[in-house]
């Protein structure tokens, strides 16, 4: 399977976006984004404009978000820690009081939604770094969870270092997403697939999920800070 690297990061502004101290940050955004898109290995970035405080995944307008996909870890690292972006990154304390970031592997061609991005960061916050969500320069087995839409269901296929390790089947009735092929949290793989199933269910418009034991777990939009 050909894979790419997704990254998602958030930063908490020291002042509201309209504050004069943020002018220097705002003035750098367009060039920063242009250089990212022109960098070797760049695939895609979410079109959020950080200057629009209503365009965010969180209720707090101080929280800015960024998501992108790259062909490789090395190419993302070269952009992030060399040249223009390195110099901007060194100035982050001028504008931000806190930040957080996560990365994960995706099948080539997959573009993560904000639901997925926020859920990965929340998963890392709760469970720590691992193959499902990890930080820069961390070494973990390469995990890819691929969604394969079928006629009336979605298969979630987990591959670890290129080897198929598990498949879960998700079927939606419009409100409840029923998942077969895994047990709720009994192993790391089950936990990864359950989290991926919840995100897929949210994007299908479901408000609850059933993992095969007859009970329904309510699910909500995973948009909160700090992640829980």
Backbone as JSON, one array per atom type, in Angstrom:
{
  "sequence": "XXXXXXXXXXXXXXXXXXXXXXXXXXXXXXXXXXXXXXXXXXXXXXXXXXXXXXXXXXXXXXXXXXXXXXXXXXXXXXXXXXXXXXXXXXXXXXXXXXXXXXXXXXXXXXXXXXXXXXXXXXXXXXXXXXXXXXXXXXXXXXXXXXXXXXXXXXXXXXXXXXXXXXXXXXXXXXXXXXXXXXXXXXXXXXXXXXXXXXXXXXXXXXXXXXXXXXXXXXXXXXXXXXXX",
  "N": [[0.85, -1.2, 0.0], [0.62, 2.15, -0.93], [1.57, 4.91, 0.97], [0.9, 8.02, 2.68], [1.81, 10.82, 4.79], [-0.07, 12.28, 7.29], [-0.56, 15.35, 9.03], [-1.48, 17.21, 11.91], [-1.92, 20.18, 13.63], [-2.34, 22.38, 16.43], [-2.62, 25.67, 17.84], [-2.65, 27.98, 20.51], [-3.73, 31.19, 20.71], [-2.15, 34.05, 22.19], [-3.45, 36.45, 22.42], [-6.67, 37.75, 21.29], [-7.41, 37.3, 17.77], [-7.68, 39.76, 16.42], [-6.04, 41.48, 17.79], [-3.42, 43.92, 17.97], [-0.83, 42.81, 18.33], [-0.85, 40.47, 16.93], [-0.56, 41.06, 14.33], [1.89, 40.78, 13.0], [2.07, 38.0, 12.81], [-0.2, 37.39, 11.23], [0.52, 38.68, 8.86], [2.46, 36.98, 7.89], [1.25, 34.66, 7.07], [0.2, 34.08, 4.4], [2.52, 33.83, 2.78], [3.8, 31.75, 4.12], [2.0, 29.63, 3.7], [2.08, 29.53, 0.91], [4.73, 28.76, 0.4], [4.74, 26.28, 1.62], [3.0, 24.82, -0.06], [4.53, 24.79, -2.33], [6.6, 23.15, -1.71], [8.8, 20.28, -1.89], [7.24, 17.12, -1.84], [4.84, 17.98, -0.75], [1.35, 17.43, -0.49], [-1.34, 18.16, 0.14], [-3.3, 20.63, 1.85], [-5.49, 21.63, 4.49], [-8.01, 24.01, 3.86], [-8.35, 26.03, 5.78], [-8.41, 29.35, 6.97], [-6.46, 30.93, 9.16], [-6.84, 33.49, 10.0], [-9.51, 33.89, 10.08], [-11.62, 33.77, 12.59], [-13.88, 32.32, 12.95], [-13.56, 30.06, 11.53], [-12.78, 27.25, 12.46], [-12.01, 24.24, 14.32], [-12.78, 24.2, 16.9], [-14.53, 25.43, 19.81], [-13.37, 27.6, 21.06], [-12.2, 30.64, 19.97], [-9.56, 31.35, 20.11], [-8.04, 29.19, 19.46], [-6.13, 28.02, 16.94], [-5.95, 26.11, 13.93], [-4.28, 23.65, 11.89], [-3.86, 21.56, 9.12], [-2.38, 19.05, 7.1], [-1.1, 17.04, 4.35], [1.59, 14.92, 3.46], [4.11, 13.49, 1.32], [6.12, 12.07, 2.58], [7.7, 11.51, 5.78], [10.25, 12.67, 5.99], [10.18, 14.73, 4.08], [8.21, 16.43, 5.1], [9.49, 17.14, 7.51], [11.73, 18.49, 6.5], [10.55, 20.77, 5.38], [9.34, 21.89, 7.69], [11.41, 22.48, 9.49], [13.43, 23.89, 8.3], [14.72, 26.8, 6.64], [12.31, 29.26, 5.72], [9.93, 28.49, 7.22], [11.09, 27.43, 9.51], [12.21, 29.75, 10.65], [9.9, 31.24, 11.18], [8.66, 29.49, 12.94], [10.36, 29.61, 15.16], [9.6, 31.97, 16.27], [7.24, 31.55, 17.58], [6.46, 31.93, 20.27], [5.89, 34.59, 20.46], [3.28, 34.87, 19.7], [1.69, 32.74, 20.6], [0.46, 30.75, 23.35], [0.32, 28.09, 23.9], [0.59, 24.84, 22.37], [-0.06, 21.97, 20.26], [0.44, 18.85, 18.59], [0.0, 16.26, 16.13], [0.65, 13.26, 14.23], [-0.02, 10.89, 11.58], [-0.27, 7.9, 9.58], [-1.67, 7.64, 6.32], [-3.64, 6.13, 3.69], [-2.4, 6.68, 0.41], [-3.88, 9.33, -1.31], [-5.99, 9.69, 0.42], [-7.67, 12.23, 2.16], [-7.7, 13.78, 5.16], [-10.5, 14.52, 7.26], [-11.66, 17.28, 9.35], [-12.9, 16.19, 11.58], [-11.56, 13.72, 11.78], [-8.92, 14.61, 12.19], [-9.08, 16.01, 14.67], [-9.92, 13.94, 16.31], [-7.7, 12.2, 16.21], [-5.72, 13.71, 17.52], [-6.93, 13.95, 20.02], [-6.99, 11.25, 20.76], [-4.24, 10.7, 20.99], [-3.66, 12.42, 23.12], [-5.06, 11.21, 25.22], [-4.21, 8.5, 25.25], [-1.51, 8.51, 24.82], [1.49, 8.62, 22.75], [1.72, 6.56, 19.85], [1.42, 3.96, 17.32], [-0.99, 4.81, 16.18], [-1.25, 7.55, 16.49], [1.16, 10.04, 16.64], [4.15, 11.9, 17.58], [6.51, 14.3, 16.19], [9.6, 12.95, 15.09], [9.31, 10.59, 16.51], [9.48, 7.07, 16.86], [7.61, 4.51, 15.63], [5.74, 1.52, 14.86], [4.47, 1.3, 11.53], [1.29, 2.19, 11.08], [-1.67, 1.89, 9.23], [-4.95, 2.86, 8.75], [-7.43, 2.11, 6.7], [-10.27, 3.25, 4.92], [-12.81, 1.54, 3.25], [-15.31, 2.0, 1.29], [-18.33, 0.22, 0.81], [-21.21, -1.16, -0.93], [-23.37, -1.03, 0.91], [-22.13, -0.56, 3.3], [-19.16, 0.16, 5.26], [-15.86, -0.83, 5.19], [-13.31, -0.94, 7.57], [-9.98, -1.13, 7.45], [-7.12, -2.3, 8.97], [-3.66, -2.01, 8.74], [-0.48, -3.02, 9.71], [2.79, -2.11, 9.53], [2.67, -2.85, 6.84], [1.32, -5.26, 6.94], [-1.78, -6.91, 7.02], [-3.88, -6.6, 9.77], [-6.38, -6.41, 10.97], [-9.94, -6.14, 10.38], [-12.84, -4.17, 10.37], [-16.36, -3.92, 10.11], [-18.67, -1.49, 9.23], [-21.96, -0.44, 9.49], [-24.58, 1.75, 8.76], [-27.68, 2.94, 10.04], [-28.71, 5.39, 9.75], [-29.02, 6.68, 12.22], [-27.76, 5.12, 14.14], [-24.61, 3.59, 14.12], [-23.56, 0.44, 13.37], [-21.12, -1.82, 14.33], [-19.11, -4.49, 13.41], [-16.75, -7.16, 13.96], [-14.84, -6.39, 15.77], [-13.92, -5.95, 19.22], [-14.94, -3.87, 21.88], [-12.36, -1.99, 22.68], [-10.66, -4.09, 23.58], [-8.13, -4.7, 22.69], [-5.15, -3.09, 21.41], [-5.43, -2.78, 18.63], [-8.2, -3.06, 18.33], [-8.99, -0.76, 19.74], [-7.92, 1.26, 18.1], [-9.37, 0.83, 15.71], [-11.96, 1.17, 16.64], [-11.98, 3.88, 17.32], [-11.57, 4.98, 14.77], [-13.91, 4.06, 13.58], [-15.84, 5.5, 14.99], [-15.35, 8.11, 14.11], [-15.92, 7.81, 11.37], [-18.62, 7.16, 11.61], [-19.68, 9.54, 12.68], [-19.32, 11.19, 10.47], [-21.11, 10.07, 8.77], [-23.42, 10.98, 9.82], [-24.42, 9.82, 12.12], [-25.5, 9.41, 15.55], [-24.96, 7.65, 17.51], [-23.23, 4.59, 18.42], [-22.87, 1.09, 17.95], [-21.23, -1.71, 19.13], [-21.61, -4.39, 18.75], [-22.53, -5.72, 21.01], [-25.12, -5.25, 21.62], [-25.66, -2.93, 23.02], [-25.87, 0.67, 22.89], [-23.65, 3.29, 22.3], [-23.55, 6.7, 22.86], [-22.29, 9.14, 20.61], [-20.49, 12.12, 20.01], [-19.68, 15.25, 18.4], [-16.23, 15.46, 18.08], [-15.06, 17.9, 19.08], [-13.29, 19.71, 21.02], [-11.42, 21.38, 23.56], [-9.11, 21.25, 26.21], [-8.17, 18.17, 24.42], [-10.02, 15.22, 25.32]],
  "CA": [[0.0, 0.0, 0.0], [1.33, 3.43, -0.96], [1.05, 5.7, 2.09], [1.34, 9.38, 2.91], [1.82, 11.22, 6.2], [-0.95, 13.4, 7.66], [-0.19, 16.04, 10.27], [-2.47, 18.17, 12.42], [-1.42, 20.91, 14.79], [-3.14, 23.49, 16.93], [-1.9, 26.63, 18.66], [-3.56, 28.85, 21.25], [-3.27, 32.58, 20.64], [-1.97, 34.81, 23.42], [-4.47, 37.5, 22.37], [-7.61, 37.56, 20.18], [-6.77, 37.47, 16.48], [-7.66, 41.15, 15.98], [-5.11, 42.25, 18.62], [-2.29, 44.4, 17.16], [0.35, 41.96, 18.45], [-0.96, 39.35, 16.0], [-0.42, 41.54, 12.95], [3.09, 40.19, 12.39], [1.72, 36.62, 12.47], [-1.14, 37.42, 10.11], [1.23, 39.09, 7.65], [3.32, 35.9, 7.43], [0.49, 33.45, 6.74], [0.08, 33.78, 2.97], [3.8, 33.36, 2.27], [4.04, 30.45, 4.73], [1.19, 28.64, 2.99], [2.56, 29.41, -0.47], [5.97, 27.99, 0.4], [4.39, 24.89, 1.93], [2.43, 24.19, -1.25], [5.58, 24.65, -3.34], [7.68, 22.33, -1.16], [8.83, 18.87, -2.31], [6.49, 16.19, -1.01], [3.53, 18.49, -0.32], [0.21, 16.82, -1.17], [-2.61, 18.83, 0.39], [-3.52, 21.23, 3.16], [-6.86, 22.08, 4.72], [-8.12, 25.4, 3.44], [-8.7, 26.94, 6.87], [-7.67, 30.59, 7.08], [-6.33, 31.18, 10.58], [-7.28, 34.84, 10.32], [-10.96, 33.84, 10.25], [-11.78, 33.13, 13.9], [-15.05, 31.43, 12.9], [-13.21, 28.89, 10.72], [-11.94, 26.43, 13.33], [-12.65, 23.01, 14.77], [-13.02, 24.3, 18.33], [-15.4, 26.53, 20.23], [-12.54, 28.71, 21.49], [-11.62, 31.29, 18.79], [-8.12, 31.5, 20.28], [-7.37, 27.97, 19.01], [-5.94, 27.96, 15.49], [-5.68, 24.74, 13.51], [-3.61, 23.45, 10.61], [-3.79, 20.15, 8.73], [-1.8, 18.85, 5.78], [-0.64, 15.69, 4.0], [2.9, 14.95, 2.8], [4.5, 12.19, 0.76], [7.0, 11.34, 3.5], [8.09, 12.18, 7.0], [11.44, 13.47, 5.74], [9.83, 15.95, 3.35], [7.54, 17.31, 6.06], [10.51, 17.64, 8.43], [12.56, 19.47, 5.8], [9.81, 22.03, 5.29], [9.02, 22.45, 9.0], [12.56, 22.87, 10.31], [14.44, 24.57, 7.51], [14.31, 27.98, 5.89], [11.28, 30.21, 6.14], [9.06, 27.99, 8.29], [11.91, 27.33, 10.73], [12.33, 31.08, 11.25], [8.59, 31.59, 11.73], [8.42, 28.6, 14.09], [11.15, 30.09, 16.29], [8.94, 33.15, 16.83], [5.88, 31.18, 18.0], [6.13, 32.44, 21.61], [5.37, 35.95, 20.33], [1.85, 34.88, 19.4], [0.96, 31.6, 21.16], [0.75, 30.34, 24.73], [0.34, 26.63, 23.95], [0.41, 24.19, 21.07], [-0.07, 20.51, 20.27], [0.51, 18.34, 17.22], [0.01, 14.81, 15.96], [0.83, 12.76, 12.87], [-0.43, 9.51, 11.37], [-0.15, 7.46, 8.19], [-2.93, 7.48, 5.6], [-3.46, 5.63, 2.32], [-2.22, 7.74, -0.58], [-5.16, 9.77, -1.86], [-6.93, 10.01, 1.5], [-7.55, 13.58, 2.72], [-8.4, 13.69, 6.44], [-11.46, 15.55, 7.65], [-11.37, 17.87, 10.65], [-13.31, 15.19, 12.58], [-10.47, 12.76, 11.93], [-7.76, 15.28, 12.77], [-9.31, 16.28, 16.09], [-9.98, 12.66, 17.01], [-6.34, 11.66, 16.36], [-5.04, 14.46, 18.56], [-7.54, 13.57, 21.29], [-6.53, 9.89, 21.06], [-2.86, 10.8, 21.47], [-3.69, 13.07, 24.43], [-5.57, 10.28, 26.22], [-3.52, 7.21, 25.27], [-0.09, 8.66, 24.57], [1.92, 8.39, 21.38], [1.8, 5.18, 19.4], [1.25, 3.88, 15.87], [-2.23, 5.46, 15.71], [-1.04, 9.0, 16.51], [2.49, 10.19, 17.21], [4.77, 13.2, 17.4], [7.68, 14.41, 15.33], [10.82, 12.22, 15.48], [9.02, 9.39, 17.29], [9.57, 5.86, 16.06], [6.57, 3.52, 15.92], [5.34, 0.72, 13.71], [3.65, 2.07, 10.6], [-0.11, 1.75, 11.07], [-2.58, 2.57, 8.29], [-6.35, 2.45, 8.82], [-8.02, 2.5, 5.41], [-11.72, 3.08, 4.76], [-13.18, 1.0, 1.94], [-16.77, 2.04, 1.19], [-19.01, -0.82, 0.06], [-22.54, -0.74, -1.37], [-24.23, -0.68, 2.04], [-21.34, -0.54, 4.52], [-17.78, 0.63, 5.13], [-14.83, -1.65, 5.83], [-12.15, -0.26, 8.12], [-8.93, -2.13, 7.34], [-5.91, -1.89, 9.65], [-2.43, -2.67, 8.33], [0.65, -2.65, 10.56], [4.02, -2.38, 8.79], [2.33, -3.5, 5.6], [0.61, -6.52, 7.15], [-3.17, -6.76, 7.43], [-4.04, -7.1, 11.14], [-7.78, -6.46, 11.41], [-10.96, -5.47, 9.58], [-14.13, -3.96, 11.02], [-17.42, -3.56, 9.17], [-19.56, -0.47, 9.79], [-23.23, -0.27, 8.76], [-25.35, 2.83, 9.36], [-29.12, 3.0, 9.76], [-29.09, 6.79, 9.77], [-28.77, 7.23, 13.55], [-26.81, 4.24, 14.83], [-23.63, 2.85, 13.31], [-23.31, -0.88, 13.96], [-19.77, -2.23, 13.96], [-18.77, -5.89, 13.68], [-15.37, -7.52, 13.67], [-13.94, -5.97, 16.82], [-14.47, -5.84, 20.57], [-14.7, -2.5, 22.33], [-11.19, -1.68, 23.48], [-9.99, -5.24, 24.17], [-6.75, -4.71, 22.25], [-4.77, -1.84, 20.77], [-6.02, -2.72, 17.29], [-9.62, -2.77, 18.51], [-9.14, 0.64, 20.13], [-7.67, 2.08, 16.92], [-10.47, 0.7, 14.77], [-13.16, 1.75, 17.24], [-11.89, 5.33, 17.16], [-11.79, 5.26, 13.35], [-15.33, 3.82, 13.31], [-16.62, 6.62, 15.53], [-15.2, 9.24, 13.19], [-16.69, 7.5, 10.16], [-20.04, 7.24, 11.96], [-20.03, 10.96, 12.77], [-19.39, 11.77, 9.13], [-22.33, 9.54, 8.17], [-24.55, 11.62, 10.47], [-24.91, 9.01, 13.23], [-25.35, 9.98, 16.88], [-24.62, 6.56, 18.43], [-22.5, 3.48, 17.82], [-23.09, -0.21, 18.6], [-20.06, -2.52, 18.81], [-21.94, -5.79, 18.64], [-23.03, -6.33, 22.24], [-26.51, -4.87, 21.82], [-25.79, -1.61, 23.65], [-25.52, 1.8, 22.05], [-22.85, 4.35, 22.92], [-23.7, 7.98, 22.15], [-21.07, 9.8, 20.14], [-20.69, 13.52, 19.68], [-18.6, 15.85, 17.62], [-15.04, 15.49, 18.94], [-14.49, 19.23, 18.96], [-13.14, 20.27, 22.35], [-10.04, 21.67, 23.95], [-8.14, 20.3, 25.66], [-8.76, 16.87, 24.07], [-10.31, 14.38, 26.47]],
  "C": [[0.89, 1.25, 0.0], [0.73, 4.35, 0.11], [1.65, 7.1, 2.08], [1.25, 9.67, 4.41], [0.9, 12.43, 6.39], [-0.42, 14.03, 8.93], [-1.29, 17.04, 10.61], [-1.88, 18.86, 13.62], [-2.34, 22.06, 15.15], [-2.23, 24.41, 17.74], [-2.91, 27.58, 19.28], [-2.99, 30.26, 21.29], [-3.15, 33.2, 22.03], [-3.06, 35.89, 23.54], [-5.49, 37.16, 21.28], [-6.95, 37.92, 18.85], [-6.67, 38.94, 16.07], [-6.69, 42.02, 16.78], [-3.91, 42.69, 17.77], [-1.04, 43.51, 17.22], [0.33, 40.78, 17.49], [-0.76, 39.78, 14.55], [0.79, 40.9, 12.27], [2.85, 38.74, 12.01], [0.83, 36.58, 11.23], [-0.44, 37.76, 8.8], [2.1, 37.98, 7.06], [2.55, 34.71, 6.85], [0.49, 33.11, 5.25], [1.39, 33.23, 2.4], [4.13, 31.98, 2.85], [3.27, 29.36, 4.0], [1.67, 28.45, 1.56], [3.81, 28.55, -0.54], [5.71, 26.53, 0.75], [3.9, 24.18, 0.67], [3.46, 24.0, -2.35], [6.7, 23.71, -2.9], [7.64, 20.91, -1.71], [8.07, 18.0, -1.32], [5.16, 16.69, -0.53], [2.43, 17.86, -1.16], [-1.03, 17.69, -1.06], [-2.56, 19.54, 1.73], [-4.98, 21.65, 3.27], [-6.93, 23.57, 4.46], [-8.52, 26.38, 4.52], [-7.81, 28.17, 6.83], [-7.63, 30.98, 8.55], [-6.78, 32.58, 10.97], [-8.79, 34.94, 10.49], [-11.26, 33.07, 11.53], [-13.0, 32.22, 13.94], [-14.74, 30.13, 12.16], [-12.24, 28.03, 11.51], [-12.71, 25.2, 13.75], [-13.07, 23.09, 16.23], [-13.92, 25.48, 18.64], [-14.6, 27.78, 20.6], [-11.88, 29.37, 20.27], [-10.13, 31.55, 18.92], [-7.35, 30.3, 19.72], [-7.33, 27.94, 17.49], [-5.53, 26.55, 15.1], [-5.02, 24.72, 12.13], [-3.53, 21.97, 10.33], [-3.22, 20.06, 7.32], [-1.39, 17.4, 5.59], [0.62, 15.82, 3.17], [3.24, 13.55, 2.31], [5.36, 11.39, 1.74], [7.27, 12.18, 4.73], [9.27, 13.12, 6.76], [11.12, 14.78, 5.03], [9.07, 16.93, 4.24], [8.57, 17.94, 7.01], [11.37, 18.72, 7.77], [11.84, 20.81, 5.69], [9.67, 22.68, 6.67], [10.23, 23.05, 9.7], [13.72, 23.43, 9.51], [13.85, 25.83, 6.9], [13.24, 28.81, 6.55], [10.47, 29.7, 7.33], [9.83, 27.84, 9.59], [11.99, 28.68, 11.43], [11.01, 31.55, 11.85], [8.32, 30.77, 13.0], [9.17, 29.09, 15.33], [10.48, 31.29, 16.97], [7.59, 32.83, 17.48], [5.5, 31.74, 19.37], [5.63, 33.89, 21.56], [3.85, 35.96, 20.26], [1.05, 33.84, 20.18], [1.4, 31.27, 22.57], [0.82, 28.82, 24.87], [0.16, 26.08, 22.55], [0.42, 22.69, 21.26], [-0.1, 20.04, 18.82], [0.48, 16.82, 17.23], [0.19, 14.48, 14.49], [0.33, 11.33, 12.8], [-0.34, 9.2, 9.88], [-1.52, 7.24, 7.58], [-2.66, 6.84, 4.25], [-3.29, 6.8, 1.36], [-3.56, 8.06, -1.23], [-6.19, 10.12, -0.82], [-6.64, 11.4, 2.04], [-8.35, 13.62, 4.02], [-9.37, 14.84, 6.66], [-11.04, 16.16, 8.98], [-11.79, 16.93, 11.77], [-12.16, 14.23, 12.85], [-9.26, 13.4, 12.6], [-7.93, 15.48, 14.27], [-9.33, 14.99, 16.88], [-8.59, 12.06, 17.2], [-5.59, 12.39, 17.48], [-5.61, 14.11, 19.94], [-7.09, 12.18, 21.71], [-5.11, 9.92, 21.62], [-2.81, 11.42, 22.86], [-4.1, 12.07, 25.52], [-4.65, 9.06, 26.36], [-2.01, 7.32, 25.11], [0.25, 8.35, 23.12], [2.02, 6.9, 21.08], [1.58, 5.14, 17.91], [0.03, 4.64, 15.34], [-2.08, 6.97, 15.63], [0.26, 9.26, 17.25], [3.05, 11.56, 16.9], [5.99, 13.14, 16.49], [8.87, 13.67, 15.93], [10.55, 11.03, 16.39], [8.98, 8.18, 16.37], [8.51, 4.85, 16.52], [6.37, 2.67, 14.67], [4.41, 1.54, 12.83], [2.25, 1.46, 10.52], [-0.9, 2.58, 10.06], [-3.97, 1.99, 8.49], [-7.03, 3.01, 7.58], [-9.52, 2.27, 5.43], [-12.0, 2.59, 3.34], [-14.7, 0.96, 1.85], [-17.3, 0.91, 0.31], [-20.4, -0.32, -0.31], [-23.41, -0.29, -0.2], [-23.46, -0.64, 3.36], [-19.98, 0.06, 4.23], [-16.86, -0.33, 5.87], [-13.71, -0.74, 6.32], [-11.04, -1.31, 8.22], [-7.66, -1.58, 7.97], [-4.73, -2.72, 9.17], [-1.29, -2.13, 9.17], [1.93, -3.09, 9.87], [3.75, -3.2, 7.53], [1.57, -4.79, 5.71], [-0.81, -6.25, 7.65], [-3.36, -7.38, 8.82], [-5.49, -7.18, 11.59], [-8.67, -5.73, 10.4], [-12.23, -5.33, 10.42], [-15.12, -3.5, 9.97], [-18.39, -2.61, 9.86], [-20.77, -0.31, 8.89], [-24.05, 0.78, 9.49], [-26.82, 2.7, 9.02], [-29.63, 4.44, 9.79], [-28.88, 7.45, 11.11], [-27.71, 6.45, 14.29], [-25.89, 3.58, 13.82], [-23.32, 1.55, 14.03], [-22.0, -1.41, 13.41], [-19.57, -3.69, 14.34], [-17.3, -6.11, 13.37], [-14.38, -7.03, 14.69], [-14.68, -5.94, 18.14], [-14.05, -4.5, 21.14], [-13.48, -2.41, 23.25], [-10.44, -2.86, 24.06], [-8.53, -5.38, 23.73], [-6.44, -3.35, 21.64], [-5.43, -1.7, 19.41], [-7.5, -2.41, 17.38], [-9.84, -1.31, 18.86], [-8.92, 1.56, 18.94], [-8.87, 2.04, 15.97], [-11.76, 1.29, 15.33], [-13.14, 3.26, 17.09], [-12.14, 5.73, 15.71], [-13.25, 5.08, 12.99], [-16.19, 4.96, 13.83], [-16.53, 7.84, 14.63], [-16.01, 9.02, 11.93], [-18.18, 7.61, 10.44], [-20.5, 8.69, 12.06], [-20.21, 11.56, 11.38], [-20.56, 11.21, 8.33], [-23.58, 10.13, 8.8], [-25.12, 10.84, 11.63], [-24.67, 9.71, 14.57], [-24.99, 8.92, 17.91], [-23.92, 5.45, 17.66], [-22.76, 2.22, 18.64], [-21.95, -1.12, 18.15], [-20.35, -4.0, 18.95], [-22.48, -6.45, 19.89], [-24.47, -5.95, 22.55], [-26.7, -3.5, 22.44], [-25.34, -0.52, 22.69], [-24.74, 2.83, 22.86], [-23.09, 5.64, 22.16], [-22.34, 8.52, 21.74], [-21.4, 11.23, 19.78], [-19.53, 14.04, 18.88], [-17.37, 15.99, 18.51], [-14.31, 16.83, 18.85], [-14.43, 19.85, 20.36], [-11.67, 20.53, 22.62], [-10.02, 21.88, 25.46], [-8.8, 18.99, 25.27], [-8.96, 16.04, 25.32], [-10.09, 12.93, 26.09]]
}
